[in-house]
Amino acid sequence: MSWHTRILMTMTSHGCPAHKNNDQPHGFILSSLARKNFQRYTYVMNTRSKSSVLLPLIMSVFLMTTLPTAQAQENAMCKKAHVALDENRIEEGLDLAQQCLDLAVVLNHAPSQALGHQALCRAHLAAGEVEEALASCDEAVNLNPDLYRAHLLRATALEATAYSSGDKLFLSEALLAYGQAIELSEESPRFRAMALHQRGSLLSRYKGDQEAAIEDYDLALELGLDTFELHINKGNALFLAGETDEAIRCFETAMRL
């Protein structure tokens, strides 16, 4: 089946005028111009026109008027999936993330597919489905290596895989993934701080490198991350490094949060 046929089938099955409510969150309604173009396209196909000019022209106009709508719908669906996960509505988040990815696959648009896999990875992690989460994250970074949030999620999935399997090699790979997330998220202080905090925790626990861990924690604090967990983890690293007074100050700060 050709790529444009897949698009047409999806558009018509999910975008018919009857879908005027929100009963099917994955559906979207074609613009009137797009519907007319599609009707013209199918008419020519059904009559087996010999025209070598009309078919490409109609198909081109159809795609130009429809794909932006579909991509906007896909982006909105991914955002809804993240909102659902933020609010701990895990099953809904899983469903929306899968629908987001399905539509991106139909559109044959690699950046959108990467975002779909990223959303699905987060949903699988929230559901405790580590193997599926790691597979989705791998797909996301393969499709878009610059997707820093996917690298951060992948690092989290690798950590979880290491603890569930007992294979510490996954922890070394997680450290590399955190490094990629930190490097790529320079323009997103929030995610960079999160990646620094998580890498610092792994350096302290797995590598026993308290100095490197404290450095990551300090950078996360400079970027505005000010959480109970961060101060507790920094305090633990300071205590293990023999900096007892500094550790106590971190614990006291954490207790005030």
C-alpha positions in Angstrom: 0.0 0.0 0.0 1.5 3.4 -1.0 2.1 6.1 1.6 -0.5 8.4 0.2 -3.1 5.7 0.2 -2.5 5.1 3.9 -3.0 8.8 4.5 -6.2 8.9 2.6 -7.6 5.8 4.4 -6.8 7.3 7.8 -8.2 10.8 6.9 -11.5 9.4 5.7 -11.9 6.8 8.5 -11.1 9.3 11.3 -12.1 12.6 9.7 -15.6 12.1 8.4 -18.1 15.0 9.0 -20.1 12.9 11.4 -17.3 13.1 14.0 -18.4 16.4 15.4 -18.1 15.5 19.1 -15.2 14.4 21.3 -16.2 10.8 21.6 -13.2 9.8 19.5 -10.2 11.9 20.7 -8.0 10.5 17.9 -10.3 11.6 15.1 -10.0 14.9 13.3 -12.3 16.6 10.8 -11.1 17.4 7.3 -11.5 21.0 6.1 -14.2 21.4 3.5 -11.6 22.2 0.9 -9.7 19.0 1.8 -12.9 16.9 1.5 -13.6 18.4 -1.9 -10.1 17.6 -3.1 -10.4 14.1 -1.8 -13.7 13.6 -3.6 -12.2 14.8 -6.8 -9.2 12.5 -6.3 -11.4 9.4 -5.6 -13.6 10.3 -8.6 -10.7 10.3 -10.9 -9.3 7.1 -9.4 -12.7 5.3 -9.7 -13.1 6.4 -13.4 -9.6 5.2 -14.1 -8.7 8.5 -15.8 -5.7 8.4 -18.1 -4.7 11.9 -17.2 -1.1 12.2 -16.3 -1.5 15.8 -15.0 -4.7 15.8 -13.0 -3.9 13.1 -10.6 -0.7 14.5 -9.2 -2.2 18.0 -9.1 -5.3 16.9 -7.1 -3.2 14.8 -4.7 -0.7 17.6 -4.2 -3.5 20.1 -3.3 -5.2 17.5 -1.1 -2.0 16.9 0.9 -1.2 20.6 1.2 -4.7 21.3 2.7 -4.8 18.3 5.0 -1.4 17.4 6.3 -1.0 20.6 8.4 -4.3 19.8 10.1 -3.2 16.3 10.7 0.2 17.3 12.1 -1.4 19.9 14.4 -3.8 17.2 15.6 -0.8 14.9 16.3 1.0 17.5 18.2 -2.1 18.3 20.3 -2.6 14.6 21.0 1.0 14.3 22.3 0.5 17.3 24.6 -2.7 15.8 25.9 -0.8 12.6 26.7 1.8 14.5 28.7 -0.9 16.4 30.6 -2.6 13.1 31.4 0.7 11.7 32.7 1.4 14.8 34.7 -2.0 14.3 36.4 -1.2 10.6 37.0 -3.9 9.4 34.5 -1.7 6.7 33.3 -4.1 4.6 31.2 -5.4 7.7 29.4 -1.8 8.9 28.8 -0.9 5.5 27.3 -3.9 5.6 25.0 -3.3 9.1 23.8 0.5 8.5 23.3 -0.3 5.4 21.2 -2.8 7.3 19.1 -0.3 10.2 18.7 2.3 7.7 17.4 -0.2 5.9 15.1 -1.2 9.1 13.4 2.5 10.1 13.0 3.2 6.8 11.4 0.4 7.3 8.9 1.7 10.8 8.1 5.1 9.2 7.5 6.7 12.1 9.3 9.9 11.1 11.2 10.0 14.1 13.6 6.4 13.5 14.6 7.1 9.8 15.0 10.0 10.6 17.3 7.7 12.7 19.5 5.1 9.9 19.5 7.7 7.4 20.7 8.9 9.8 23.3 5.4 10.2 24.7 4.9 6.5 24.6 8.2 5.9 26.4 7.1 8.2 29.3 3.7 6.5 29.4 5.2 3.0 29.6 7.6 4.2 32.4 4.7 5.6 34.4 2.9 2.2 33.9 6.0 0.3 35.1 6.5 -1.3 31.7 10.2 -0.8 31.5 11.0 -3.0 28.5 8.4 -1.3 26.4 9.6 2.1 27.6 13.2 1.4 26.6 12.1 0.2 23.1 10.1 3.4 22.6 12.9 5.6 23.7 15.4 3.8 21.4 13.0 4.5 18.5 12.7 8.1 19.5 16.4 8.9 19.6 17.1 6.9 16.5 14.5 9.1 14.6 15.7 12.3 16.2 19.1 12.2 18.0 18.6 15.8 19.2 15.5 15.0 21.3 16.9 15.7 24.7 13.8 14.7 26.6 13.9 11.3 24.9 17.5 10.8 26.1 16.5 11.7 29.6 13.6 9.2 29.6 15.9 6.6 28.0 18.4 7.1 30.8 15.6 6.6 33.4 14.5 3.4 31.5 18.0 2.1 31.4 18.4 2.6 35.2 15.2 0.8 35.8 16.3 -2.0 33.5 19.5 -2.4 35.4 17.8 -2.7 38.7 15.2 -5.2 37.4 17.7 -7.3 35.5 20.7 -7.0 37.9 22.9 -6.1 34.9 25.0 -3.1 35.9 26.1 -2.6 32.3 22.8 -0.8 31.8 23.9 1.8 34.4 27.0 2.7 32.4 24.7 3.2 29.3 22.4 5.3 31.5 25.2 7.6 32.5 26.0 8.2 28.8 22.3 8.9 28.1 22.2 11.4 30.9 25.2 13.1 29.4 23.5 13.4 26.0 20.4 14.8 27.6 22.5 17.4 29.5 24.5 18.4 26.4 21.4 18.8 24.2 19.2 20.6 26.7 21.3 23.8 27.1 18.3 25.9 26.1 15.9 24.1 28.5 17.2 24.8 32.1 14.4 22.7 33.7 15.2 19.5 31.8 18.9 20.1 32.1 18.6 20.4 35.8 16.6 17.3 36.1 19.2 15.4 34.0 22.0 16.7 36.2 20.2 15.7 39.4 19.5 12.2 38.1 23.0 11.7 36.8 24.5 13.0 40.1 22.4 10.4 42.0 23.6 7.7 39.7 27.3 8.8 40.1 26.9 8.8 43.8 25.2 5.4 44.1 26.8 3.4 41.3 30.2 5.0 40.8 30.8 6.2 44.3 32.1 9.4 42.8 30.8 11.9 45.4 32.8 14.8 44.0 31.3 14.5 40.5 27.8 13.9 42.0 28.1 17.1 44.2 29.2 19.1 41.1 26.1 17.9 39.2 23.8 18.7 42.2 25.3 22.2 42.4 24.8 22.8 38.7 21.1 21.7 39.1 20.6 24.1 41.9 22.1 26.9 39.9 19.6 26.2 37.1 16.8 26.7 39.6 15.9 23.1 40.7 15.1 23.4 44.4 13.5 20.2 45.6 13.5 18.1 48.8 15.1 15.2 46.9 17.9 17.3 45.4 19.0 18.7 48.8 18.7 15.2 50.5 20.8 13.6 47.7 23.4 16.4 47.9 23.5 16.0 51.7 24.1 12.3 51.4 26.9 12.8 48.9 28.5 15.4 51.2 28.2 13.1 54.1 29.9 10.2 52.2 32.6 12.6 51.2 33.3 13.5 54.8 31.7 17.0 54.6 29.5 16.5 57.7 28.7 20.2 58.4 27.8 20.9 54.8 25.7 17.7 54.7 23.7 18.8 57.8 23.0 22.2 56.2 21.6 20.4 53.1 19.4 18.2 55.3 18.1 21.3 57.2 17.3 23.0 53.9 15.5 20.0 52.6 13.3 19.8 55.8 12.3 23.5 55.2 10.9 22.7 51.8 
